[in-house]
Amino acid sequence: MIEQLVTLGPAGTFSERAAQHFQQQLGDSVPIVFKSTLPDVLHSVNDTQLAVVPIENLIDGFVSPVVDHFAHHPLYIHAEYRLPIQYHLLANSQQPEQVWAQFVAAGQCHHALNTLSLPIVHTASNTASLNELVAADKPSAAVVPSHIPCPEQLHCIQRTIADSHKNQTRFVLLSAHAEPLLALQDSRWKSSVMLIDDNDHPGLLVDSLKAFAEQGINLTSIVSRPTGDGFGQYHFFIDFDGHEQDPSVQKALKKLAELNQIRWLGSYPAFN
């Protein structure tokens, strides 16, 4: 029985919005619990706790701590969700003298912040940025997610300040077991796998990718991550179209198992 849905806090984050999406699918009786770091979220997954984590951003790419965790811990992906990422600039004055911004948000709003030419005070979360602004005595502003309403004592001095209006983050629902959690859907399927570097030799990656190509399987992403054991040693995280029960996928996985140690991460409906 699922008792908790764990995600990155505090309340008001994009992670909470993604968790709320999955909460609706699991049943509103499953409470959302916040952790302060991504490793804390990932290590909390067990028989009764699921996790919702960001795995990829359209601008910044893959979230390294999540991908690295897969190489060492048997977790399974059950669903994905893509959430638009936008920010607005709130202030307590028409002429702010500083800007509060979480470090990722600051990077994704670089152009707007650079145009302001104001000192940036980095915070641990977007919620913290808003809280600092609300409590500030001096003229200040804060980069705040657009889904958070502007408090009455503040005003919005600039909307949609992100560098890219198309920015999104892909979140995944993780569990400790491969058995399906959600009702099967009649949709396009995706699968994910880790290739563990324990048999490195010339042409290994080419041979591995050829296993997919020979079966006509489309790769939707591939990312290399250092093993930490030595330079030139990498694990590979791969997303591809198809379900593990598809004959073509089974043939590709059989070939991959002959070449590498593989860590199966699951098949799940692709988010449309």
HUDA-V285559 format. One record per run of one state. SS is the DSSP state (H for helix, E for strand, C for the rest). FROM is the first residue (numbers start at 1). TO is the last residue. If there is no record, write none. Layout:
BEGIN
SS/FROM/TO
SS/FROM/TO
END
This chain:
BEGIN
C/1/3
E/4/8
C/9/13
H/14/26
C/27/30
E/31/35
C/36/37
H/38/43
C/44/48
E/49/57
C/58/60
E/61/62
C/63/63
H/64/70
C/71/75
E/76/84
C/85/86
E/87/91
C/92/97
E/98/102
H/103/108
C/109/109
H/110/116
C/117/118
E/119/123
C/124/125
H/126/135
C/136/140
E/141/145
C/146/154
E/155/158
C/159/167
E/168/175
C/176/188
E/189/196
C/197/203
H/204/213
C/214/218
E/219/226
C/227/233
E/234/241
C/242/246
H/247/259
C/260/260
E/261/269
C/270/272
END
